[in-house]
Amino acid sequence: MGIFNFIKGEFIEVVHWEDDSQDTMVYKFPMVDKQQIKENAQLIVRPSQVAIFVYQGQIADVYQPGKYTLHTDTMPILTTLSNWKTLFENHFKTDVYFINMKQFINQKWGTTNPIMMRDAEFGILRLRGFGVYSFKVADAVTFLKEVFGSNKFFTVNQINEHLKSLIVSTVSDVLGESKIPAIDLATQYDEIGSLTQARIDERFGVYGLTVSDFAIENISLPESVEQAIDKRTQMGALGDLNQYMKFQTAEAIRDAAQNEGGGMAAMGAGMGAGMGIGQMMTGAMNANQGAPVNTTAPSSAAAPANTPVAGTGAALVKCIGCGHEMAAGTKFCPECGVAQTKKCIHCQAELKGNPKFCPECGTAVKGV
């Protein structure tokens, strides 16, 4: 190995980092074996980067985006730490870290376990939620001290789980304190998100981070509660039960008309079903309101005892005393009170109805 190659390999002339990843937050500039940075070497800090020099475990100079020539004037803290005020060596050894200051967007968060919430209408609920957030390094020095340590590089995945735990904890607190009814949560996502972001930003600040965006995509209720809400919605959609009964009847008539094989029988069954449902629901509503429900069909008038009803088909006979019509088998006339049983004057056989002759002996019956 020639002396030129040896010198070229030992002394670093350009210090920079070309980030070809999407999730690297910190990158330590590699210096292997006895490599050192040459005097007047070039430091290139690209946009969205910050370079930090660490000398013997102490943070020295911090460089914002730009191009720098490294010597005592551009490295005041490192010069002081190294006692270079009177004599500057033509090479030096130090650790250089590049901090990625860009936004890390579209980070997912979600509840691993349900969030317990007390709701005035549904009682204690178990909620689940998920969404996205974006964050970035706000204070490179704090982040390097509190999180990074002395690794060679650091990625989003190495801190994401901890950040998501902080988010879920904060969302739980905000939901509990807001006391927003569970049924109204979907209309308050933006408000809940803004309040949550402000609190998360305080907690992230301890690590030198800041939340640049936070969004709630969904907060879901337990399946049983969603089913109860659906049933309540269905009852509300019915509205006037009388109108619902008429609608059911009209639907049944339409379906029967479209059913060629059903005919009038199908239509009648459909109408009966529609009316039955309407009456049942009306009865249930009346019962809930404390009103008595009359399920007996109304009649035109109550018929008196022993009086035949027109159109029933019952046989009629005339009273043997006054001729008043009455039901067959009546023992006493309801009009004159005469007993309707006569006996033959010859054989004393009982005469039923109004016979002209005794059916036993043939004797003529008087008074007919």
C-alpha distance (Angstrom), angle and dihedral (degrees) to the residues before:
residue distance angle dihedral
M1 . . .
G2 3.84 . .
I3 3.77 124.0 .
F4 3.83 90.9 -112.3
N5 3.76 93.1 55.4
F6 3.79 89.9 46.1
I7 3.78 92.7 54.0
K8 3.80 92.1 43.4
G9 3.79 90.8 52.1
E10 3.81 95.1 45.5
F11 3.80 100.3 47.6
I12 3.81 122.6 57.9
E13 3.78 114.5 -145.7
V14 3.82 101.3 178.3
V15 3.80 126.2 39.6
H16 3.80 115.3 -167.6
W17 3.81 144.9 124.8
E18 3.78 126.4 -134.5
D19 3.79 105.5 -161.6
D20 3.81 110.1 -146.6
S21 3.80 95.3 165.8
Q22 3.78 133.4 81.9
D23 3.80 100.6 -141.9
T24 3.83 109.0 34.8
M25 3.78 110.3 122.0
V26 3.82 100.9 174.9
Y27 3.79 130.2 23.5
K28 3.82 125.1 -172.8
F29 3.77 113.4 -146.7
P30 3.82 107.0 -120.1
M31 3.80 118.3 -118.0
V32 3.78 112.4 168.1
D33 3.81 130.9 -166.2
K34 3.82 109.6 -23.7
Q35 3.77 98.9 -15.0
Q36 3.80 115.2 143.1
I37 3.78 135.8 -180.0
K38 3.79 112.9 -101.3
E39 3.79 121.8 -127.4
N40 3.83 110.9 -93.7
A41 3.80 90.6 16.5
Q42 3.79 115.8 160.6
L43 3.82 121.4 -108.1
I44 3.79 115.0 -161.6
V45 3.81 117.7 -167.9
R46 3.79 111.7 -174.8
P47 3.81 126.2 -149.2
S48 3.81 113.7 -72.4
Q49 3.83 89.9 23.7
V50 3.79 135.2 105.8
A51 3.84 122.4 -166.1
I52 3.81 120.0 -149.3
F53 3.79 124.7 -169.0
V54 3.82 115.8 -149.6
Y55 3.80 117.8 -166.4
Q56 3.82 118.1 -166.6
G57 3.81 92.2 -24.8
Q58 3.81 95.2 -46.7
I59 3.79 123.4 110.2
A60 3.80 108.6 -118.8
D61 3.79 126.0 169.6
V62 3.82 126.2 3.4
Y63 3.80 120.6 -153.6
Q64 3.79 127.0 -159.8
P65 3.86 122.4 -153.2
G66 3.80 111.6 -53.3
K67 3.83 144.1 77.1
Y68 3.81 120.2 -73.4
T69 3.82 137.4 -176.4
L70 3.78 108.1 -140.0
H71 3.83 115.7 -130.1
T72 3.79 137.0 114.1
D73 3.81 94.6 -70.0
T74 3.81 94.2 54.5
M75 3.81 95.0 40.3
P76 3.82 104.3 49.1
I77 3.81 97.8 153.6
L78 3.79 94.7 43.4
T79 3.83 89.3 47.2
T80 3.78 90.2 54.0
L81 3.80 94.0 46.5
S82 3.82 90.8 48.8
N83 3.83 95.7 45.2
W84 3.81 91.2 -121.7
K85 3.78 95.3 143.1
T86 3.80 92.4 109.1
L87 3.77 102.5 21.7
F88 3.81 126.9 29.2
E89 3.78 116.6 -165.4
N90 3.79 117.7 -137.2
H91 3.79 90.8 -119.9
F92 3.80 136.8 24.1
K93 3.79 141.2 -175.6
T94 3.80 123.6 -129.7
D95 3.82 139.7 140.4
V96 3.80 116.5 -101.8
Y97 3.80 121.7 -161.5
F98 3.79 126.2 -170.9
I99 3.81 114.8 -152.9
N100 3.79 117.4 -156.8
M101 3.82 107.5 -134.8
K102 3.81 98.3 -177.9
Q103 3.81 124.2 113.4
F104 3.79 116.7 -92.0
I105 3.80 100.4 -146.5
N106 3.81 136.3 -168.9
Q107 3.79 95.5 30.1
K108 3.80 111.5 167.3
W109 3.77 125.5 -130.8
G110 3.79 129.7 179.1
T111 3.79 142.9 157.0
T112 3.79 113.8 -91.7
N113 3.81 90.3 -171.6
P114 3.82 126.8 26.9
I115 3.80 119.8 -89.6
M116 3.82 111.3 -123.2
M117 3.80 113.7 -134.7
R118 3.81 133.3 172.8
D119 3.81 112.1 -134.9
A120 3.80 124.3 -168.4
E121 3.82 93.4 -139.9
F122 3.82 104.8 34.3
G123 3.80 101.1 26.3
I124 3.81 119.9 -136.7
L125 3.80 112.1 5.1
R126 3.79 135.6 -173.1
L127 3.79 110.3 -139.0
R128 3.78 131.0 -170.0
G129 3.78 125.6 -162.3
F130 3.77 142.5 175.4
G131 3.79 139.9 178.5
V132 3.79 145.3 134.6
Y133 3.79 136.7 -84.3
S134 3.80 139.9 -176.8
F135 3.79 127.6 -145.8
K136 3.78 141.5 169.7
V137 3.79 141.8 -174.8
A138 3.81 109.3 -83.2
D139 3.82 99.0 174.4
A140 3.81 112.8 31.5
V141 3.81 95.3 -170.7
T142 3.84 93.5 50.6
F143 3.80 91.2 46.8
L144 3.81 91.3 50.0
K145 3.80 91.6 50.1
E146 3.81 100.1 41.0
V147 3.79 103.5 35.1
F148 3.76 117.5 10.2
G149 3.78 104.5 49.5
S150 3.80 113.2 172.2
N151 3.80 104.2 -37.1
K152 3.78 122.0 134.3
F153 3.78 92.9 -120.4
F154 3.77 139.7 -6.2
T155 3.83 128.9 -150.0
V156 3.80 136.0 -162.9
N157 3.80 91.9 -109.1
Q158 3.79 90.8 62.2
I159 3.80 91.9 63.8
N160 3.79 103.5 23.3
E161 3.81 96.8 90.0
H162 3.78 91.2 54.0
L163 3.80 91.8 47.8
K164 3.81 91.5 50.0
S165 3.81 90.0 52.6
L166 3.80 89.7 54.0
I167 3.82 90.4 49.1
V168 3.81 95.8 50.2
S169 3.80 90.9 47.3
T170 3.80 91.0 51.3
V171 3.82 93.5 46.2
S172 3.82 89.1 52.7
D173 3.80 91.6 53.0
V174 3.81 93.3 47.1
L175 3.82 93.6 49.3
G176 3.80 91.9 48.3
E177 3.79 94.2 48.8
S178 3.81 97.2 41.8
K179 3.84 92.7 59.8
I180 3.79 90.1 -156.3
P181 3.84 110.2 167.7
A182 3.78 110.8 -105.0
I183 3.79 91.8 -123.5
D184 3.84 89.9 57.7
L185 3.81 98.4 46.7
A186 3.82 93.7 98.5
T187 3.81 90.1 61.5
Q188 3.81 93.1 52.1
Y189 3.83 102.9 52.2
D190 3.81 94.2 114.3
E191 3.81 93.8 48.1
I192 3.80 93.0 46.2
G193 3.81 90.4 46.0
S194 3.82 93.7 51.8
L195 3.79 93.2 49.2
T196 3.80 91.5 45.5
Q197 3.82 92.5 49.2
A198 3.81 91.8 54.0
R199 3.79 91.7 52.8
I200 3.80 94.3 42.8
D201 3.78 90.3 51.5
E202 3.80 89.6 59.2
R203 3.80 91.7 52.2
F204 3.81 93.5 44.7
G205 3.81 90.2 50.5
V206 3.81 90.1 72.1
Y207 3.82 87.6 68.7
G208 3.79 95.9 42.7
L209 3.81 92.3 -102.3
T210 3.79 133.3 122.3
V211 3.81 132.7 -160.2
S212 3.79 109.4 -124.2
D213 3.81 95.7 -179.0
F214 3.79 138.3 6.2
A215 3.81 129.6 -176.6
I216 3.79 136.4 178.2
E217 3.79 111.0 -145.1
N218 3.78 98.8 179.5
I219 3.80 143.6 -5.2
S220 3.80 109.3 -167.1
L221 3.79 129.5 -160.0
P222 3.82 124.2 -141.8
E223 3.80 113.7 -80.9
S224 3.82 92.9 -114.9
V225 3.81 91.3 55.4
E226 3.81 91.6 47.6
Q227 3.82 89.6 52.8
A228 3.81 90.9 50.7
I229 3.80 90.3 51.0
D230 3.82 90.2 49.6
K231 3.81 91.3 53.1
R232 3.78 91.5 48.7
T233 3.78 89.5 50.1
Q234 3.81 90.9 51.5
M235 3.81 91.8 52.2
G236 3.78 90.7 49.2
A237 3.79 90.9 49.6
L238 3.84 91.4 57.2
G239 3.81 91.3 66.5
D240 3.85 112.7 168.6
L241 3.82 107.1 27.9
N242 3.80 92.5 -154.2
Q243 3.78 90.4 56.1
Y244 3.80 88.8 46.2
M245 3.82 90.2 55.0
K246 3.79 91.1 51.4
F247 3.77 90.3 48.2
Q248 3.81 91.3 51.5
T249 3.81 90.4 50.4
A250 3.80 92.0 49.9
E251 3.79 90.3 48.8
A252 3.80 91.0 50.8
I253 3.83 91.4 51.1
R254 3.79 90.9 49.7
D255 3.81 92.8 48.7
A256 3.80 91.4 47.9
A257 3.79 91.0 51.2
Q258 3.79 90.6 52.7
N259 3.80 92.1 47.9
E260 3.81 105.3 81.9
G261 3.80 94.3 -172.7
G262 3.77 97.3 46.3
G263 3.82 99.7 61.8
M264 3.76 120.8 169.6
A265 3.80 92.3 -28.4
A266 3.80 91.3 62.8
M267 3.80 91.0 45.0
G268 3.79 91.1 51.2
A269 3.77 92.3 48.5
G270 3.80 90.5 49.3
M271 3.78 93.1 49.2
G272 3.77 90.9 47.5
A273 3.78 91.4 50.7
G274 3.80 91.9 49.2
M275 3.79 93.2 48.6
G276 3.79 91.4 44.7
I277 3.78 92.4 53.5
G278 3.79 91.7 47.0
Q279 3.81 92.9 49.2
M280 3.79 91.9 46.3
M281 3.80 92.6 51.4
T282 3.80 92.5 44.0
G283 3.81 89.2 51.1
A284 3.77 91.2 50.0
M285 3.80 91.8 50.8
N286 3.80 92.0 48.0
A287 3.79 90.7 48.6
N288 3.79 90.6 52.7
Q289 3.80 89.5 51.7
G290 3.80 92.6 49.4
A291 3.83 95.0 -111.8
P292 3.84 118.0 139.0
V293 3.76 115.3 -114.3
N294 3.82 119.3 -139.3
T295 3.80 108.0 -152.5
T296 3.87 95.1 170.3
A297 3.78 117.0 101.6
P298 3.86 110.8 -116.1
S299 3.83 118.8 -110.1
S300 3.76 128.7 -150.4
A301 3.86 95.9 -124.1
A302 3.78 139.2 -21.7
A303 3.81 110.9 -103.6
P304 3.85 116.3 -130.0
A305 3.79 119.4 -119.6
N306 3.84 117.2 -81.6
T307 3.80 91.2 10.2
P308 3.80 117.5 123.1
V309 3.84 116.9 -127.2
A310 3.76 115.9 -133.2
G311 3.75 114.8 -111.7
T312 3.85 95.4 21.5
G313 3.83 94.3 105.7
A314 3.86 94.2 -126.0
A315 3.90 115.8 152.6
L316 3.81 115.5 -107.0
V317 3.82 128.1 -150.4
K318 3.81 133.2 -175.8
C319 3.81 124.6 -114.4
I320 3.79 110.7 -105.0
G321 3.78 88.8 -138.3
C322 3.82 108.8 42.1
G323 3.81 103.0 5.9
H324 3.84 94.8 -118.2
E325 3.82 112.9 157.9
M326 3.80 115.5 -116.6
A327 3.78 141.0 155.6
A328 3.76 117.1 -70.8
G329 3.82 112.8 -100.1
T330 3.81 95.1 34.1
K331 3.82 107.7 144.0
F332 3.81 98.4 -157.9
C333 3.77 129.1 28.0
P334 3.82 110.5 -109.5
E335 3.79 88.9 -148.6
C336 3.87 104.8 48.4
G337 3.79 102.4 6.9
V338 3.85 95.4 -126.3
A339 3.81 114.9 152.8
Q340 3.79 110.0 -109.0
T341 3.84 95.9 -148.1
K342 3.87 116.5 91.9
K343 3.79 130.5 -178.7
C344 3.77 129.8 -145.0
I345 3.81 110.7 -103.4
H346 3.79 89.3 -141.0
C347 3.83 107.2 42.5
Q348 3.83 100.4 10.9
A349 3.80 90.7 -127.2
E350 3.83 114.2 158.3
L351 3.77 112.1 -102.7
K352 3.80 115.2 -148.9
G353 3.76 121.4 -159.0
N354 3.83 116.8 -11.2
P355 3.83 106.5 -47.1
K356 3.80 119.0 172.7
F357 3.80 92.9 -148.4
C358 3.81 132.6 31.8
P359 3.80 108.8 -100.8
E360 3.82 89.8 -145.4
C361 3.85 104.9 47.9
G362 3.79 104.7 6.1
T363 3.76 95.1 -120.5
A364 3.80 112.9 154.0
V365 3.76 114.1 -106.1
K366 3.77 112.2 -127.3
G367 3.75 123.7 -137.6
V368 3.81 95.8 34.3
